[in-house]
Every structure is written in structure tokens, then in C-alpha cells.
Amino acid sequence: MVELPPTGTCEISTVGRRSGRVTRIEIWYVVVDGQIVLTGTPGSRHWLANLRAHREAVLHLREPADDRAVVADEVTDPAMRRHVTEEAWRLQPWYAAQPYSMDEWVSGSPMVRLTARDE
């Protein structure tokens, strides 16, 4: 993957799990241990359901501008989820300012790690 700021916004195009149509949304990312992780506030998300059904997606970066074919892997290990959450809170104060505890973030936030398809 290209060198990115440690956190920011990007867009991701996913394939709808029921419709089969491509949907593009804006989302926050954090770079944790050299990997791009998409995450957000606790709760269910259509984009996560889409990625569970169709792991392949396209990541649209802004700075630097780049579109990359990626494969998404949901982060399910509790220790890794806590590590990602702690890094997100450290890198982007917006995360920590939300009305959720660390434990709520760890147990309930959507979280996927992206890998370039050619890796």
C-alpha cells in the first residue's frame, strides 16, 4: 500500500450483499502496525455486512490520490480489537470523544483490516 497519514478519511466501494450493486461510502481509517483498518462507532453497518459477504472491494484514497483493489478481513480477536481501538483513540481524538466506553468500542464497533489484492 502507499504511504498514508496515520488517520484520515477515505472512500470504499463494496458490492451489496443482496443487490450486487457497487456502493461507495466515505469512512475513517487508521493505520495500525502498518495496516489500514476501517472502523467506526459501535453499531451495525451496511458496509461491514457487504464486506462479510464479498471481501473484495476498492479503497479510494485522497492524499495521496490512489484507488486500490483490496481484500477485507474483519478484526475479531478481542486483543487486536482493543489494540486497534487504543491506536484509533490516540491518533484521532474524534474517536475518544464519542459517547462510548473503550469496552463498547472493542465489543461493538465495525473493524476491518484491508490488504492490497496483489499482496
N, C-alpha and C positions, 0 to 999 in steps of 0.2 A: 504494500500500500504506500501511497505518497505520504510525505511528512505532513502532519496536521497540527494545528494548535491543540492543546490538551483537552479542550472542550469547546463546544460551539453548536451551531445548528447545521443541519444538512437536510436533504430530502431523500426519501427512499421510495422506490417503485416496487410494489408487491403484486402478486397475482391473487385475485379474490378467491377465497376457498370455495365459495358457492357459484359466483358469477363467472369466474375465469377471466374477468377483465383486469387490466392493469390499473392500479390505483397509486397515485403519488401523493405523499404527505410530507410535511415538514416535521422534524423531530430533533431533540437534543441528542448529542453523543458525548461520550467521554472516552479518552484514550487511557486504558488501564493495562499496565505491563506490555505496552507496545501494541495492544489490540483495540480496535474500535468497538465500543459497546453502546448500543442504543438502550435507553432506559427512560422512565418517566414516573410520574406519581403512581402510587398504588391504585390498582383497579384493572378491569378488563379492557382490552384494546383490540380493535378490528385488525390493526396491522400485525399484532402478535399472532392472532388466530390465523391470519393469512400465511405468515411465515411458518407456523406449525404445519400447515397443510402443504405449502410449497416453499421449501427452504431457499430456493434461488431467487435473487432479487437484484435490483440495480441501485447502487448508492450514488447519489448526486452530491458532490462536494462543491462548495462555493469558493473557498480560499484554501488551497489553490483549486481552481475550477477543474473538475475531473469527474467523469462518470465511470464507475467500476462495477463489473459483474461480481456479485458476492454470494456467499452461502452463509445462511444464518444458523447459529446454534444457540438454543435457549440456555441460559445460565441457570442451572437448577441446584447445584451444590450450595448448601447454606453458607459454608465458609467463604466460598468465592463470591456469593451474592453480597455478603457483608463487606468483603474487601472492595468490591465494585462500588457499593453504596458509600463506604467511607471515602473512597477516592473522589466520587462524584460530589460529595458534600465539601470536600477540601478544595476541589478545583473550581466549583461553581456554587457560590453562596445561595443561588436561587433554590437549589435542591433542599438545603438545610432549612430555608425559610418557609417551606411548605408546612401545612399543619399535620404532619405525620411524624411519628417517632422513628428512630433508627430501626427498631424491630418491625414496624409496619412496612417500612421501605424494603427491608430484607425479605419479609414473607410475602408481600403483595405487589411489588412493582414489576412491570414488564421489564425483561432484561435479556438482550440477545447479543452475542458476540458475532462480529462479521469477519469473514475471511475472504480474500480475493479468490475467485473461482480457479484461477490459474496456479494457486499455491498448493 
